[in-house]
């Protein structure tokens, strides 16, 4: 049973690192492209041109429209102006 517990701990650590990496990379992309954003909850939740964005998971919501990924977010922002 110890192997299963070790596997779970390894997977949990992987996803923790992946989310942290996504958060850093998404913010870096937004900054490099000159997008201004407001941070909430220690930077886990961003507001970019009125669109809610969670960079660790890539989820964004703009009213009833939603999607995933920083590049899809950028396309949406450019589309709405």
PDB file of N, CA, C and O in Angstrom:
ATOM      1  N   UNK A   1       0.820  -1.195   0.000  1.00  0.00           N
ATOM      2  CA  UNK A   1       0.000   0.000   0.000  1.00  0.00           C
ATOM      3  C   UNK A   1       0.864   1.259   0.000  1.00  0.00           C
ATOM      4  O   UNK A   1       0.415   2.320  -0.433  1.00  0.00           O
ATOM      5  N   UNK A   2       2.086   1.146   0.479  1.00  0.00           N
ATOM      6  CA  UNK A   2       2.986   2.290   0.518  1.00  0.00           C
ATOM      7  C   UNK A   2       3.300   2.837  -0.868  1.00  0.00           C
ATOM      8  O   UNK A   2       3.472   4.045  -1.031  1.00  0.00           O
ATOM      9  N   UNK A   3       3.377   1.956  -1.876  1.00  0.00           N
ATOM     10  CA  UNK A   3       3.669   2.399  -3.245  1.00  0.00           C
ATOM     11  C   UNK A   3       2.593   3.333  -3.774  1.00  0.00           C
ATOM     12  O   UNK A   3       2.898   4.340  -4.415  1.00  0.00           O
ATOM     13  N   UNK A   4       1.343   3.003  -3.510  1.00  0.00           N
ATOM     14  CA  UNK A   4       0.237   3.835  -3.963  1.00  0.00           C
ATOM     15  C   UNK A   4       0.291   5.211  -3.300  1.00  0.00           C
ATOM     16  O   UNK A   4       0.047   6.230  -3.945  1.00  0.00           O
ATOM     17  N   UNK A   5       0.609   5.227  -2.022  1.00  0.00           N
ATOM     18  CA  UNK A   5       0.722   6.491  -1.290  1.00  0.00           C
ATOM     19  C   UNK A   5       1.868   7.332  -1.860  1.00  0.00           C
ATOM     20  O   UNK A   5       1.739   8.547  -2.007  1.00  0.00           O
ATOM     21  N   UNK A   6       2.974   6.688  -2.173  1.00  0.00           N
ATOM     22  CA  UNK A   6       4.121   7.391  -2.757  1.00  0.00           C
ATOM     23  C   UNK A   6       3.780   7.942  -4.137  1.00  0.00           C
ATOM     24  O   UNK A   6       4.158   9.064  -4.474  1.00  0.00           O
ATOM     25  N   UNK A   7       3.067   7.150  -4.933  1.00  0.00           N
ATOM     26  CA  UNK A   7       2.650   7.597  -6.258  1.00  0.00           C
ATOM     27  C   UNK A   7       1.745   8.814  -6.165  1.00  0.00           C
ATOM     28  O   UNK A   7       1.909   9.776  -6.916  1.00  0.00           O
ATOM     29  N   UNK A   8       0.783   8.770  -5.236  1.00  0.00           N
ATOM     30  CA  UNK A   8      -0.130   9.884  -5.047  1.00  0.00           C
ATOM     31  C   UNK A   8       0.634  11.144  -4.640  1.00  0.00           C
ATOM     32  O   UNK A   8       0.359  12.229  -5.152  1.00  0.00           O
ATOM     33  N   UNK A   9       1.585  11.006  -3.729  1.00  0.00           N
ATOM     34  CA  UNK A   9       2.379  12.152  -3.282  1.00  0.00           C
ATOM     35  C   UNK A   9       3.183  12.735  -4.440  1.00  0.00           C
ATOM     36  O   UNK A   9       3.309  13.954  -4.554  1.00  0.00           O
ATOM     37  N   UNK A  10       3.725  11.876  -5.296  1.00  0.00           N
ATOM     38  CA  UNK A  10       4.504  12.340  -6.449  1.00  0.00           C
ATOM     39  C   UNK A  10       3.615  13.084  -7.442  1.00  0.00           C
ATOM     40  O   UNK A  10       4.005  14.125  -7.971  1.00  0.00           O
ATOM     41  N   UNK A  11       2.423  12.549  -7.693  1.00  0.00           N
ATOM     42  CA  UNK A  11       1.487  13.202  -8.613  1.00  0.00           C
ATOM     43  C   UNK A  11       1.042  14.546  -8.057  1.00  0.00           C
ATOM     44  O   UNK A  11       0.973  15.535  -8.787  1.00  0.00           O
ATOM     45  N   UNK A  12       0.742  14.580  -6.774  1.00  0.00           N
ATOM     46  CA  UNK A  12       0.318  15.814  -6.121  1.00  0.00           C
ATOM     47  C   UNK A  12       1.409  16.884  -6.223  1.00  0.00           C
ATOM     48  O   UNK A  12       1.116  18.049  -6.493  1.00  0.00           O
ATOM     49  N   UNK A  13       2.647  16.492  -6.011  1.00  0.00           N
ATOM     50  CA  UNK A  13       3.776  17.427  -6.109  1.00  0.00           C
ATOM     51  C   UNK A  13       3.964  17.903  -7.547  1.00  0.00           C
ATOM     52  O   UNK A  13       4.255  19.078  -7.772  1.00  0.00           O
ATOM     53  N   UNK A  14       3.802  17.008  -8.525  1.00  0.00           N
ATOM     54  CA  UNK A  14       3.919  17.374  -9.936  1.00  0.00           C
ATOM     55  C   UNK A  14       2.919  18.470 -10.288  1.00  0.00           C
ATOM     56  O   UNK A  14       3.285  19.474 -10.898  1.00  0.00           O
ATOM     57  N   UNK A  15       1.645  18.277  -9.900  1.00  0.00           N
ATOM     58  CA  UNK A  15       0.619  19.258 -10.238  1.00  0.00           C
ATOM     59  C   UNK A  15       0.834  20.580  -9.520  1.00  0.00           C
ATOM     60  O   UNK A  15       0.513  21.638 -10.060  1.00  0.00           O
ATOM     61  N   UNK A  16       1.367  20.531  -8.323  1.00  0.00           N
ATOM     62  CA  UNK A  16       1.681  21.761  -7.586  1.00  0.00           C
ATOM     63  C   UNK A  16       2.749  22.557  -8.342  1.00  0.00           C
ATOM     64  O   UNK A  16       2.633  23.773  -8.498  1.00  0.00           O
ATOM     65  N   UNK A  17       3.781  21.863  -8.804  1.00  0.00           N
ATOM     66  CA  UNK A  17       4.847  22.517  -9.568  1.00  0.00           C
ATOM     67  C   UNK A  17       4.346  23.012 -10.922  1.00  0.00           C
ATOM     68  O   UNK A  17       4.737  24.087 -11.377  1.00  0.00           O
ATOM     69  N   UNK A  18       3.482  22.228 -11.566  1.00  0.00           N
ATOM     70  CA  UNK A  18       2.935  22.604 -12.869  1.00  0.00           C
ATOM     71  C   UNK A  18       2.112  23.880 -12.764  1.00  0.00           C
ATOM     72  O   UNK A  18       2.234  24.767 -13.609  1.00  0.00           O
ATOM     73  N   UNK A  19       1.269  23.982 -11.729  1.00  0.00           N
ATOM     74  CA  UNK A  19       0.448  25.173 -11.536  1.00  0.00           C
ATOM     75  C   UNK A  19       1.320  26.399 -11.270  1.00  0.00           C
ATOM     76  O   UNK A  19       1.048  27.480 -11.791  1.00  0.00           O
ATOM     77  N   UNK A  20       2.368  26.233 -10.460  1.00  0.00           N
ATOM     78  CA  UNK A  20       3.273  27.343 -10.172  1.00  0.00           C
ATOM     79  C   UNK A  20       3.982  27.794 -11.449  1.00  0.00           C
ATOM     80  O   UNK A  20       4.162  28.991 -11.676  1.00  0.00           O
ATOM     81  N   UNK A  21       4.381  26.837 -12.275  1.00  0.00           N
ATOM     82  CA  UNK A  21       5.031  27.145 -13.546  1.00  0.00           C
ATOM     83  C   UNK A  21       4.078  27.888 -14.480  1.00  0.00           C
ATOM     84  O   UNK A  21       4.457  28.884 -15.096  1.00  0.00           O
ATOM     85  N   UNK A  22       2.838  27.401 -14.584  1.00  0.00           N
ATOM     86  CA  UNK A  22       1.834  28.056 -15.426  1.00  0.00           C
ATOM     87  C   UNK A  22       1.604  29.490 -14.972  1.00  0.00           C
ATOM     88  O   UNK A  22       1.508  30.398 -15.798  1.00  0.00           O
ATOM     89  N   UNK A  23       1.515  29.696 -13.667  1.00  0.00           N
ATOM     90  CA  UNK A  23       1.279  31.025 -13.119  1.00  0.00           C
ATOM     91  C   UNK A  23       2.406  31.978 -13.531  1.00  0.00           C
ATOM     92  O   UNK A  23       2.154  33.085 -14.008  1.00  0.00           O
ATOM     93  N   UNK A  24       3.642  31.533 -13.340  1.00  0.00           N
ATOM     94  CA  UNK A  24       4.798  32.366 -13.684  1.00  0.00           C
ATOM     95  C   UNK A  24       4.869  32.652 -15.186  1.00  0.00           C
ATOM     96  O   UNK A  24       5.081  33.794 -15.592  1.00  0.00           O
ATOM     97  N   UNK A  25       4.691  31.620 -16.006  1.00  0.00           N
ATOM     98  CA  UNK A  25       4.788  31.791 -17.456  1.00  0.00           C
ATOM     99  C   UNK A  25       3.687  32.694 -18.006  1.00  0.00           C
ATOM    100  O   UNK A  25       3.937  33.527 -18.877  1.00  0.00           O
ATOM    101  N   UNK A  26       2.459  32.526 -17.490  1.00  0.00           N
ATOM    102  CA  UNK A  26       1.339  33.342 -17.975  1.00  0.00           C
ATOM    103  C   UNK A  26       1.560  34.815 -17.644  1.00  0.00           C
ATOM    104  O   UNK A  26       1.341  35.683 -18.489  1.00  0.00           O
ATOM    105  N   UNK A  27       1.993  35.097 -16.416  1.00  0.00           N
ATOM    106  CA  UNK A  27       2.265  36.487 -16.033  1.00  0.00           C
ATOM    107  C   UNK A  27       3.394  37.070 -16.873  1.00  0.00           C
ATOM    108  O   UNK A  27       3.339  38.230 -17.280  1.00  0.00           O
ATOM    109  N   UNK A  28       4.415  36.261 -17.129  1.00  0.00           N
ATOM    110  CA  UNK A  28       5.540  36.731 -17.938  1.00  0.00           C
ATOM    111  C   UNK A  28       5.076  37.089 -19.350  1.00  0.00           C
ATOM    112  O   UNK A  28       5.476  38.121 -19.888  1.00  0.00           O
ATOM    113  N   UNK A  29       4.243  36.253 -19.949  1.00  0.00           N
ATOM    114  CA  UNK A  29       3.727  36.510 -21.295  1.00  0.00           C
ATOM    115  C   UNK A  29       2.906  37.796 -21.312  1.00  0.00           C
ATOM    116  O   UNK A  29       3.081  38.636 -22.194  1.00  0.00           O
ATOM    117  N   UNK A  30       2.013  37.948 -20.338  1.00  0.00           N
ATOM    118  CA  UNK A  30       1.184  39.160 -20.268  1.00  0.00           C
ATOM    119  C   UNK A  30       2.054  40.400 -20.109  1.00  0.00           C
ATOM    120  O   UNK A  30       1.811  41.419 -20.756  1.00  0.00           O
ATOM    121  N   UNK A  31       3.064  40.318 -19.253  1.00  0.00           N
ATOM    122  CA  UNK A  31       3.964  41.456 -19.037  1.00  0.00           C
ATOM    123  C   UNK A  31       4.761  41.788 -20.296  1.00  0.00           C
ATOM    124  O   UNK A  31       4.900  42.958 -20.654  1.00  0.00           O
ATOM    125  N   UNK A  32       5.278  40.772 -20.961  1.00  0.00           N
ATOM    126  CA  UNK A  32       6.076  41.001 -22.175  1.00  0.00           C
ATOM    127  C   UNK A  32       5.250  41.637 -23.287  1.00  0.00           C
ATOM    128  O   UNK A  32       5.774  42.410 -24.089  1.00  0.00           O
ATOM    129  N   UNK A  33       3.964  41.312 -23.336  1.00  0.00           N
ATOM    130  CA  UNK A  33       3.096  41.865 -24.367  1.00  0.00           C
ATOM    131  C   UNK A  33       2.444  43.183 -23.942  1.00  0.00           C
ATOM    132  O   UNK A  33       1.665  43.767 -24.695  1.00  0.00           O
ATOM    133  N   UNK A  34       2.764  43.640 -22.743  1.00  0.00           N
ATOM    134  CA  UNK A  34       2.303  44.950 -22.287  1.00  0.00           C
ATOM    135  C   UNK A  34       0.887  44.990 -21.736  1.00  0.00           C
ATOM    136  O   UNK A  34       0.300  46.067 -21.634  1.00  0.00           O
ATOM    137  N   UNK A  35       0.334  43.857 -21.383  1.00  0.00           N
ATOM    138  CA  UNK A  35      -1.009  43.834 -20.803  1.00  0.00           C
ATOM    139  C   UNK A  35      -0.945  44.209 -19.328  1.00  0.00           C
ATOM    140  O   UNK A  35      -0.131  43.670 -18.578  1.00  0.00           O
ATOM    141  N   UNK A  36      -1.792  45.118 -18.925  1.00  0.00           N
ATOM    142  CA  UNK A  36      -1.906  45.493 -17.517  1.00  0.00           C
ATOM    143  C   UNK A  36      -2.965  44.609 -16.877  1.00  0.00           C
ATOM    144  O   UNK A  36      -3.972  44.277 -17.503  1.00  0.00           O
ATOM    145  N   UNK A  37      -2.735  44.233 -15.640  1.00  0.00           N
ATOM    146  CA  UNK A  37      -3.709  43.413 -14.928  1.00  0.00           C
ATOM    147  C   UNK A  37      -3.678  43.748 -13.447  1.00  0.00           C
ATOM    148  O   UNK A  37      -2.710  44.298 -12.923  1.00  0.00           O
ATOM    149  N   UNK A  38      -4.766  43.399 -12.801  1.00  0.00           N
ATOM    150  CA  UNK A  38      -4.905  43.604 -11.365  1.00  0.00           C
ATOM    151  C   UNK A  38      -4.870  42.222 -10.711  1.00  0.00           C
ATOM    152  O   UNK A  38      -5.538  41.297 -11.174  1.00  0.00           O
ATOM    153  N   UNK A  39      -4.093  42.084  -9.638  1.00  0.00           N
ATOM    154  CA  UNK A  39      -3.948  40.797  -8.962  1.00  0.00           C
ATOM    155  C   UNK A  39      -4.866  40.696  -7.755  1.00  0.00           C
ATOM    156  O   UNK A  39      -5.058  41.664  -7.019  1.00  0.00           O
ATOM    157  N   UNK A  40      -5.425  39.516  -7.566  1.00  0.00           N
ATOM    158  CA  UNK A  40      -6.230  39.191  -6.401  1.00  0.00           C
ATOM    159  C   UNK A  40      -5.728  37.877  -5.811  1.00  0.00           C
ATOM    160  O   UNK A  40      -5.117  37.071  -6.512  1.00  0.00           O
ATOM    161  N   UNK A  41      -5.983  37.663  -4.537  1.00  0.00           N
ATOM    162  CA  UNK A  41      -5.605  36.415  -3.852  1.00  0.00           C
ATOM    163  C   UNK A  41      -4.131  36.072  -4.053  1.00  0.00           C
ATOM    164  O   UNK A  41      -3.787  34.931  -4.361  1.00  0.00           O
ATOM    165  N   UNK A  42      -3.274  37.057  -3.880  1.00  0.00           N
ATOM    166  CA  UNK A  42      -1.842  36.813  -4.003  1.00  0.00           C
ATOM    167  C   UNK A  42      -1.384  36.499  -5.412  1.00  0.00           C
ATOM    168  O   UNK A  42      -0.358  35.844  -5.595  1.00  0.00           O
ATOM    169  N   UNK A  43      -2.122  36.955  -6.410  1.00  0.00           N
ATOM    170  CA  UNK A  43      -1.724  36.742  -7.799  1.00  0.00           C
ATOM    171  C   UNK A  43      -2.299  35.490  -8.430  1.00  0.00           C
ATOM    172  O   UNK A  43      -2.022  35.202  -9.594  1.00  0.00           O
ATOM    173  N   UNK A  44      -3.092  34.742  -7.684  1.00  0.00           N
ATOM    174  CA  UNK A  44      -3.689  33.522  -8.228  1.00  0.00           C
ATOM    175  C   UNK A  44      -4.829  33.853  -9.174  1.00  0.00           C
ATOM    176  O   UNK A  44      -5.113  33.095 -10.101  1.00  0.00           O
ATOM    177  N   UNK A  45      -5.482  34.980  -8.944  1.00  0.00           N
ATOM    178  CA  UNK A  45      -6.601  35.436  -9.776  1.00  0.00           C
ATOM    179  C   UNK A  45      -6.223  36.802 -10.337  1.00  0.00           C
ATOM    180  O   UNK A  45      -5.845  37.702  -9.587  1.00  0.00           O
ATOM    181  N   UNK A  46      -6.324  36.957 -11.650  1.00  0.00           N
ATOM    182  CA  UNK A  46      -6.010  38.222 -12.300  1.00  0.00           C
ATOM    183  C   UNK A  46      -7.251  38.762 -12.999  1.00  0.00           C
ATOM    184  O   UNK A  46      -8.133  38.009 -13.413  1.00  0.00           O
ATOM    185  N   UNK A  47      -7.296  40.067 -13.116  1.00  0.00           N
ATOM    186  CA  UNK A  47      -8.337  40.739 -13.905  1.00  0.00           C
ATOM    187  C   UNK A  47      -7.587  41.451 -15.022  1.00  0.00           C
ATOM    188  O   UNK A  47      -6.851  42.404 -14.769  1.00  0.00           O
ATOM    189  N   UNK A  48      -7.771  40.990 -16.263  1.00  0.00           N
ATOM    190  CA  UNK A  48      -7.081  41.537 -17.426  1.00  0.00           C
ATOM    191  C   UNK A  48      -8.129  42.157 -18.341  1.00  0.00           C
ATOM    192  O   UNK A  48      -8.924  41.446 -18.956  1.00  0.00           O
ATOM    193  N   UNK A  49      -8.128  43.497 -18.430  1.00  0.00           N
ATOM    194  CA  UNK A  49      -9.095  44.212 -19.279  1.00  0.00           C
ATOM    195  C   UNK A  49     -10.527  43.737 -19.025  1.00  0.00           C
ATOM    196  O   UNK A  49     -11.298  43.557 -19.968  1.00  0.00           O
ATOM    197  N   UNK A  50     -10.880  43.536 -17.766  1.00  0.00           N
ATOM    198  CA  UNK A  50     -12.235  43.130 -17.402  1.00  0.00           C
ATOM    199  C   UNK A  50     -12.507  41.639 -17.474  1.00  0.00           C
ATOM    200  O   UNK A  50     -13.615  41.201 -17.163  1.00  0.00           O
ATOM    201  N   UNK A  51     -11.522  40.851 -17.878  1.00  0.00           N
ATOM    202  CA  UNK A  51     -11.685  39.404 -17.986  1.00  0.00           C
ATOM    203  C   UNK A  51     -11.013  38.748 -16.776  1.00  0.00           C
ATOM    204  O   UNK A  51      -9.858  39.040 -16.466  1.00  0.00           O
ATOM    205  N   UNK A  52     -11.743  37.864 -16.099  1.00  0.00           N
ATOM    206  CA  UNK A  52     -11.172  37.116 -14.978  1.00  0.00           C
ATOM    207  C   UNK A  52     -10.281  36.005 -15.513  1.00  0.00           C
ATOM    208  O   UNK A  52     -10.659  35.286 -16.437  1.00  0.00           O
ATOM    209  N   UNK A  53      -9.094  35.869 -14.924  1.00  0.00           N
ATOM    210  CA  UNK A  53      -8.117  34.887 -15.397  1.00  0.00           C
ATOM    211  C   UNK A  53      -7.409  34.245 -14.215  1.00  0.00           C
ATOM    212  O   UNK A  53      -6.935  34.934 -13.312  1.00  0.00           O
ATOM    213  N   UNK A  54      -7.343  32.925 -14.231  1.00  0.00           N
ATOM    214  CA  UNK A  54      -6.617  32.160 -13.228  1.00  0.00           C
ATOM    215  C   UNK A  54      -5.426  31.512 -13.931  1.00  0.00           C
ATOM    216  O   UNK A  54      -5.569  30.453 -14.542  1.00  0.00           O
ATOM    217  N   UNK A  55      -4.249  32.143 -13.847  1.00  0.00           N
ATOM    218  CA  UNK A  55      -3.105  31.677 -14.627  1.00  0.00           C
ATOM    219  C   UNK A  55      -2.583  30.297 -14.245  1.00  0.00           C
ATOM    220  O   UNK A  55      -1.968  29.631 -15.078  1.00  0.00           O
ATOM    221  N   UNK A  56      -2.805  29.855 -13.030  1.00  0.00           N
ATOM    222  CA  UNK A  56      -2.289  28.540 -12.646  1.00  0.00           C
ATOM    223  C   UNK A  56      -3.000  27.411 -13.396  1.00  0.00           C
ATOM    224  O   UNK A  56      -2.401  26.371 -13.667  1.00  0.00           O
ATOM    225  N   UNK A  57      -4.268  27.617 -13.727  1.00  0.00           N
ATOM    226  CA  UNK A  57      -5.021  26.605 -14.473  1.00  0.00           C
ATOM    227  C   UNK A  57      -5.280  27.032 -15.911  1.00  0.00           C
ATOM    228  O   UNK A  57      -5.635  26.208 -16.754  1.00  0.00           O
ATOM    229  N   UNK A  58      -5.102  28.327 -16.192  1.00  0.00           N
ATOM    230  CA  UNK A  58      -5.332  28.854 -17.533  1.00  0.00           C
ATOM    231  C   UNK A  58      -6.777  29.222 -17.810  1.00  0.00           C
ATOM    232  O   UNK A  58      -7.100  29.659 -18.915  1.00  0.00           O
ATOM    233  N   UNK A  59      -7.646  29.054 -16.836  1.00  0.00           N
ATOM    234  CA  UNK A  59      -9.063  29.344 -17.057  1.00  0.00           C
ATOM    235  C   UNK A  59      -9.320  30.842 -17.078  1.00  0.00           C
ATOM    236  O   UNK A  59      -8.761  31.590 -16.275  1.00  0.00           O
ATOM    237  N   UNK A  60     -10.175  31.278 -18.009  1.00  0.00           N
ATOM    238  CA  UNK A  60     -10.601  32.675 -18.043  1.00  0.00           C
ATOM    239  C   UNK A  60     -12.099  32.732 -18.293  1.00  0.00           C
ATOM    240  O   UNK A  60     -12.677  31.858 -18.938  1.00  0.00           O
ATOM    241  N   UNK A  61     -12.718  33.802 -17.757  1.00  0.00           N
ATOM    242  CA  UNK A  61     -14.154  34.004 -17.907  1.00  0.00           C
ATOM    243  C   UNK A  61     -14.399  35.468 -18.252  1.00  0.00           C
ATOM    244  O   UNK A  61     -13.922  36.375 -17.571  1.00  0.00           O
ATOM    245  N   UNK A  62     -15.148  35.671 -19.316  1.00  0.00           N
ATOM    246  CA  UNK A  62     -15.564  37.007 -19.741  1.00  0.00           C
ATOM    247  C   UNK A  62     -17.079  36.968 -19.909  1.00  0.00           C
ATOM    248  O   UNK A  62     -17.589  36.650 -20.984  1.00  0.00           O
ATOM    249  N   UNK A  63     -17.788  37.296 -18.834  1.00  0.00           N
ATOM    250  CA  UNK A  63     -19.249  37.193 -18.870  1.00  0.00           C
ATOM    251  C   UNK A  63     -19.658  35.753 -19.038  1.00  0.00           C
ATOM    252  O   UNK A  63     -19.315  34.903 -18.217  1.00  0.00           O
ATOM    253  N   UNK A  64     -20.398  35.469 -20.113  1.00  0.00           N
ATOM    254  CA  UNK A  64     -20.817  34.089 -20.372  1.00  0.00           C
ATOM    255  C   UNK A  64     -19.805  33.323 -21.216  1.00  0.00           C
ATOM    256  O   UNK A  64     -19.912  32.105 -21.362  1.00  0.00           O
ATOM    257  N   UNK A  65     -18.835  34.023 -21.767  1.00  0.00           N
ATOM    258  CA  UNK A  65     -17.793  33.392 -22.587  1.00  0.00           C
ATOM    259  C   UNK A  65     -16.651  32.958 -21.671  1.00  0.00           C
ATOM    260  O   UNK A  65     -16.209  33.723 -20.814  1.00  0.00           O
ATOM    261  N   UNK A  66     -16.184  31.743 -21.855  1.00  0.00           N
ATOM    262  CA  UNK A  66     -15.058  31.267 -21.061  1.00  0.00           C
ATOM    263  C   UNK A  66     -14.171  30.358 -21.906  1.00  0.00           C
ATOM    264  O   UNK A  66     -14.578  29.838 -22.945  1.00  0.00           O
ATOM    265  N   UNK A  67     -12.953  30.191 -21.421  1.00  0.00           N
ATOM    266  CA  UNK A  67     -12.011  29.362 -22.151  1.00  0.00           C
ATOM    267  C   UNK A  67     -10.798  29.065 -21.313  1.00  0.00           C
ATOM    268  O   UNK A  67     -10.785  29.323 -20.110  1.00  0.00           O
ATOM    269  N   UNK A  68      -9.779  28.523 -21.941  1.00  0.00           N
ATOM    270  CA  UNK A  68      -8.544  28.166 -21.239  1.00  0.00           C
ATOM    271  C   UNK A  68      -7.337  28.598 -22.067  1.00  0.00           C
ATOM    272  O   UNK A  68      -7.353  28.586 -23.298  1.00  0.00           O
ATOM    273  N   UNK A  69      -6.299  28.977 -21.342  1.00  0.00           N
ATOM    274  CA  UNK A  69      -5.025  29.293 -21.954  1.00  0.00           C
ATOM    275  C   UNK A  69      -4.780  30.782 -22.109  1.00  0.00           C
ATOM    276  O   UNK A  69      -5.671  31.550 -22.471  1.00  0.00           O
ATOM    277  N   UNK A  70      -3.551  31.162 -21.825  1.00  0.00           N
ATOM    278  CA  UNK A  70      -3.192  32.580 -21.879  1.00  0.00           C
ATOM    279  C   UNK A  70      -3.288  33.119 -23.307  1.00  0.00           C
ATOM    280  O   UNK A  70      -3.661  34.276 -23.499  1.00  0.00           O
ATOM    281  N   UNK A  71      -2.961  32.309 -24.303  1.00  0.00           N
ATOM    282  CA  UNK A  71      -3.018  32.796 -25.677  1.00  0.00           C
ATOM    283  C   UNK A  71      -4.466  32.964 -26.150  1.00  0.00           C
ATOM    284  O   UNK A  71      -4.768  33.888 -26.905  1.00  0.00           O
ATOM    285  N   UNK A  72      -5.351  32.079 -25.712  1.00  0.00           N
ATOM    286  CA  UNK A  72      -6.776  32.256 -26.017  1.00  0.00           C
ATOM    287  C   UNK A  72      -7.329  33.477 -25.284  1.00  0.00           C
ATOM    288  O   UNK A  72      -8.190  34.177 -25.815  1.00  0.00           O
ATOM    289  N   UNK A  73      -6.850  33.734 -24.090  1.00  0.00           N
ATOM    290  CA  UNK A  73      -7.237  34.939 -23.350  1.00  0.00           C
ATOM    291  C   UNK A  73      -6.822  36.189 -24.132  1.00  0.00           C
ATOM    292  O   UNK A  73      -7.604  37.129 -24.277  1.00  0.00           O
ATOM    293  N   UNK A  74      -5.609  36.187 -24.624  1.00  0.00           N
ATOM    294  CA  UNK A  74      -5.108  37.337 -25.385  1.00  0.00           C
ATOM    295  C   UNK A  74      -5.948  37.549 -26.645  1.00  0.00           C
ATOM    296  O   UNK A  74      -6.283  38.686 -26.977  1.00  0.00           O
ATOM    297  N   UNK A  75      -6.290  36.472 -27.348  1.00  0.00           N
ATOM    298  CA  UNK A  75      -7.156  36.586 -28.526  1.00  0.00           C
ATOM    299  C   UNK A  75      -8.499  37.197 -28.158  1.00  0.00           C
ATOM    300  O   UNK A  75      -9.020  38.053 -28.873  1.00  0.00           O
ATOM    301  N   UNK A  76      -9.055  36.752 -27.040  1.00  0.00           N
ATOM    302  CA  UNK A  76     -10.358  37.275 -26.587  1.00  0.00           C
ATOM    303  C   UNK A  76     -10.271  38.751 -26.278  1.00  0.00           C
ATOM    304  O   UNK A  76     -11.146  39.521 -26.673  1.00  0.00           O
ATOM    305  N   UNK A  77      -9.220  39.159 -25.571  1.00  0.00           N
ATOM    306  CA  UNK A  77      -9.055  40.567 -25.206  1.00  0.00           C
ATOM    307  C   UNK A  77      -8.912  41.430 -26.461  1.00  0.00           C
ATOM    308  O   UNK A  77      -9.497  42.509 -26.545  1.00  0.00           O
ATOM    309  N   UNK A  78      -8.146  40.960 -27.419  1.00  0.00           N
ATOM    310  CA  UNK A  78      -7.981  41.717 -28.663  1.00  0.00           C
ATOM    311  C   UNK A  78      -9.292  41.807 -29.431  1.00  0.00           C
ATOM    312  O   UNK A  78      -9.565  42.814 -30.084  1.00  0.00           O
ATOM    313  N   UNK A  79     -10.100  40.758 -29.354  1.00  0.00           N
ATOM    314  CA  UNK A  79     -11.385  40.722 -30.055  1.00  0.00           C
ATOM    315  C   UNK A  79     -12.369  41.716 -29.443  1.00  0.00           C
ATOM    316  O   UNK A  79     -13.102  42.390 -30.167  1.00  0.00           O
ATOM    317  N   UNK A  80     -12.386  41.811 -28.096  1.00  0.00           N
ATOM    318  CA  UNK A  80     -13.343  42.694 -27.443  1.00  0.00           C
ATOM    319  C   UNK A  80     -12.840  44.126 -27.357  1.00  0.00           C
ATOM    320  O   UNK A  80     -13.599  45.041 -27.036  1.00  0.00           O
ATOM    321  N   UNK A  81     -11.557  44.316 -27.644  1.00  0.00           N
ATOM    322  CA  UNK A  81     -10.997  45.659 -27.680  1.00  0.00           C
ATOM    323  C   UNK A  81     -10.464  46.077 -26.399  1.00  0.00           C
ATOM    324  O   UNK A  81      -9.956  47.192 -26.276  1.00  0.00           O
TER     325      UNK A  81
END
